[in-house]
Each structure stands twice: as C-alpha cells, then as structure tokens.
Amino acid sequence: MSKQDEHKNPIPTVDAIIDNNSQVLFIKRIKEPFEVKWYFQGGFIKMGETVEETDLYVK
C-alpha cells in the first residue's frame, strides 16, 4: 500500500499558478512524500477559510 492509499480522511488543499511574463513558478519539495519533485506553490485550507482566502497566503 502506498502512502497515498493510507489517507482515508483527505484534507483539502489549494495550489496557485503564478505567471510572471510567461514564466511559471514551481516549488521543489525537500521533504517526503515525493521529495525532490516539482510542484505548484500550495497549501492546506484552514478551518473556516475559503479557497480564495487560502490563495492569499500561498502567494
């Protein structure tokens, strides 16, 4: 069973695509899972927040 299969209670997240003059920002993970993979900037949605509010601190 993979680590992804272990999550039976998923936690919502949001990712932001940051475009700067046709250049897109990616983040390289430094921790497991998926260490050294490239991702969009993102984070967990806190209790009581909307997706739009979460996006404000992700940027």
ROROMAR-368199 format. One record per residue: residue number from 1; y, x, z negated of N, C-alpha, C, CB in turn. Coordinates in steps of 0.1 Angstrom, whole numbers, plus 2048, in hexadecimal, padded with zeros to 3 digits. Glycine has a CB too. Layout:
<ropas>
  num  nc2  nc1  nc3  cac2  cac1  cac3  cc2  cc1  cc3  cbc2  cbc1  cbc3
  NUM    Y    X    Z     Y     X     Z    Y    X    Z     Y     X     Z
...
</ropas>
This chain:
<ropas>
  num  nc2  nc1  nc3  cac2  cac1  cac3  cc2  cc1  cc3  cbc2  cbc1  cbc3
    1  7F4  808  800   800   800   800  80C  809  800   800   7F6   7F4
    2  816  806  809   822   80E   80A  82C  809  7FF   828   80D   818
    3  836  812  7FD   841   80E   7F3  848  801  7F7   84B   819   7F2
    4  849  7FF  804   84F   7F3   809  847  7E6  805   851   7F3   818
    5  83A  7E7  806   831   7DC   802  832  7D9  7F4   823   7DF   807
    6  836  7E2  7EB   836   7E0   7DD  841  7D7  7D8   837   7ED   7D6
    7  84B  7D5  7E0   857   7CD   7DC  854  7BE  7DF   864   7D1   7E4
    8  851  7B7  7D4   84E   7A9   7D5  85A  7A0  7D2   842   7A5   7CC
    9  864  7A6  7CC   871   79F   7C9  87C  7A7  7CF   873   79E   7B9
   10  87F  7A4  7DC   889   7AC   7E3  897  7AA  7DE   889   7A8   7F2
   11  89F  7B5  7DF   8AD   7B4   7DA  8B6  7B5  7E7   8B0   7C0   7D0
   12  8BF  7AB  7E8   8C8   7AB   7F4  8D1  7B8  7F5   8D0   79F   7F5
   13  8D2  7BC  801   8DB   7C8   804  8E4  7C5  810   8D3   7D5   806
   14  8EE  7CD  811   8F7   7CC   81D  8FA  7DA  823   905   7C5   819
   15  8FA  7DB  830   8FE   7E7   836  90B  7E6  83E   8F2   7EC   83F
   16  912  7F0  840   91F   7F0   847  91E  7FA  853   92B   7F3   83E
   17  921  7F5  85F   922   7FE   86A  931  802  86C   91D   7F7   877
   18  934  80E  869   942   813   86A  944  81B  877   944   81D   85D
   19  94C  815  87F   94F   81A   88C  95D  821  88C   94E   80F   897
   20  95D  82D  890   96A   835   890  96B  83B  89E   96B   840   885
   21  973  834  8A7   974   839   8B5  967  83C  8BC   97D   846   8B4
   22  95E  832  8BB   951   832   8C1  948  83C  8BB   952   836   8D0
   23  94B  841  8AF   942   849   8A7  93D  841  89B   948   857   8A2
   24  930  841  898   92B   838   88E  926  841  882   91F   830   893
   25  92A  83D  876   926   844   86A  918  841  865   930   841   85F
   26  910  84B  863   903   84A   85E  902  852  851   8F8   84F   868
   27  8F9  84E  848   8F7   855   83B  8E9  85A  83B   8FA   84B   82F
   28  8E7  867  837   8DA   86D   836  8D5  86B  827   8DA   87C   83A
   29  8CA  865  826   8C4   863   818  8C0  870  812   8B9   859   819
   30  8C2  871  805   8BD   87E   7FE  8B3  87A  7F4   8C9   885   7F8
   31  8AF  86D  7F2   8A5   869   7E9  89B  861  7EF   8AC   861   7DD
   32  88F  860  7E9   884   857   7EE  888  849  7EA   877   85B   7E7
   33  884  83F  7F1   87B   840   7FD  883  844  809   874   833   7FF
   34  87C  849  813   882   84C   820  88C  858  81F   889   840   826
   35  889  862  817   891   86E   816  894  874  823   88B   878   80C
   36  89F  879  826   8A4   880   832  8A5  877  83E   89B   88C   835
   37  8A4  86A  83D   8A6   861   848  8B5  85D  849   89D   854   846
   38  8B9  858  855   8C7   855   857  8C9  846  856   8CC   85A   864
   39  8D3  841  850   8D6   832   84E  8E4  82F  84F   8D0   82E   841
   40  8E7  822  851   8F5   81E   850  8F8  81E  841   8F7   80F   856
   41  905  81F  83E   90A   81E   830  906  810  82A   919   821   82F
   42  901  80F  81E   8FE   802   819  8FC  802  80A   8F1   7FD   81F
   43  8F9  7F7  804   8F7   7F6   7F6  8F2  7E8  7F2   904   7F9   7EF
   44  8EF  7E7  7E5   8EA   7DA   7E0  8F5  7D0  7DE   8E2   7DD   7D3
   45  8F2  7C4  7E0   8FB   7B9   7DD  8FA  7B6  7CE   8F9   7AC   7E6
   46  905  7B7  7C6   905   7B4   7B8  905  7A5  7B5   911   7BB   7B1
   47  900  7A1  7AA   8FF   793   7A6  90D  78D  7A6   8F9   792   798
   48  90F  782  7AD   91B   77B   7AE  924  780  7B9   922   77D   7A1
   49  921  78A  7C0   929   78F   7CC  925  788  7D9   927   79E   7CD
   50  92E  788  7E2   92B   783   7EF  928  790  7F8   937   77B   7F5
   51  923  78E  803   920   799   80D  92D  7A0  810   919   794   81A
   52  938  798  812   945   79E   816  94A  7A7  80A   94F   793   819
   53  949  7A2  7FE   94E   7AA   7F3  946  7B7  7F1   94C   7A2   7E6
   54  939  7B7  7F4   930   7C3   7F3  935  7CD  7FD   921   7BF   7F5
   55  938  7C8  809   93C   7D1   814  948  7D9  811   93E   7C9   821
   56  951  7D3  808   95D   7DA   805  95B  7E7  7FD   966   7D1   7FC
   57  951  7E8  7F4   94E   7F4   7ED  945  7FD  7F4   949   7F1   7DF
   58  93E  7F8  7FF   935   800   807  93D  80A  80F   92B   7F8   80F
   59  948  805  814   951   80D   81D  957  818  815   95B   805   824
</ropas>
